[in-house]
Amino acid sequence: MSSLPSQSPADQLASDALRLGSAPASEILAWVERRFGRDAAIASSFGAEDVVLIDLARRHAPSVRVFTLDTGWLPTETHDVIEAIRRRYDIEIEVVRPDAATVERLEASRGLYSFRRSVEERKECCGIRKLEPLRRALSGRAAWVTGLRREQSITRTGVQAIEIDRDNGLVKVNPLVAWSREEVWTWIRRNDVPYNALHDAGYPSIGCAPCTRPVQPGEDERAGRWWWESPEKRECGLHERREGGAGGDSPQAAPQSRRSGDSPRPPHESSSGDSPRPRDEDSSRPGGDEDEPRPWHGVGA
């Protein structure tokens, strides 16, 4: 009697994506560890979601590496939290920078703030400072892991837990896709995770300094990014969703976000007794120096 043919890699990935579509972040990360190990990497901007993701990965996917894109415009507070995370978890963080000669040519020909003149010029700047470095960082990888959440903005409502990144030719994994902002901050508070000081100054989303401002009451979390553009344009290209593009294709339909229309809550406010518990129940701290200093003691001018 002949045995049934085994699943192809593509079919197995589709099956895993369907099975893990609404799984806890811990289960998704454990799958990344088993399937990819050191061939996967977390792309971290060191915002609130990304520090939670690193904390979870230390528990459930310790082989997965971490890299960040230093565009040359990062705020001091972002550099501070990169160093705090590196020391807290005793991990190597690969810092990937844009090609210096290309940046110099852009600034010499277009000026320092060409990105404010049009969407096209802003995307040219993002392409040089973010997309090209990302391609280098992902070269040779099998998967990358991000802190994307559906409720962050209207450009991310279709994000799924496991996607195919056809631009870069690898799997893209978003373990926190269904988390709410409140769940992210509950995890940070309960586990004393280092975070960017700018979050306490009204910046729920933090990118390059000239392209980020605090949000106003009632605005969505990414309203402070490229605020001079219409909301549907506010992506740098790292996670822009287009047919067959870097946003990713997925084998299954995206489940609906659990919440919509909620105004962001200031992250520094204490949670009330009815705040939701993070969906990953293991909230104990991983190993580390209990007396590790925290550098976010103020917000720069």
ABEGO torsion letter per residue (X at the ends): XBBBBBBBAAAAAAAAAAAAAABBAAAAAAAAAAAAEAABBBBBAGBAAAAAAAAAAAAABAABBBBBBBAGABBAAAAAAAAAAAAAAGBBBBBBBBBAAAAAAAAAAAEAAAAAABAAAAAAAAAAAAAAAAAAAABGBABBBBABBAAABAAAAABBABBBBAAAGBBBBBAAAABBAAAAAAAAAAAGBBBBAAAAAGBABBBBAAABBBBBBGBBAAAABGAABBAAABBAGAABBBBGBAAEBBABBBBBBABBGBBBBBAABBBBAABBBBABABABBBBEBAABBBABABBBX
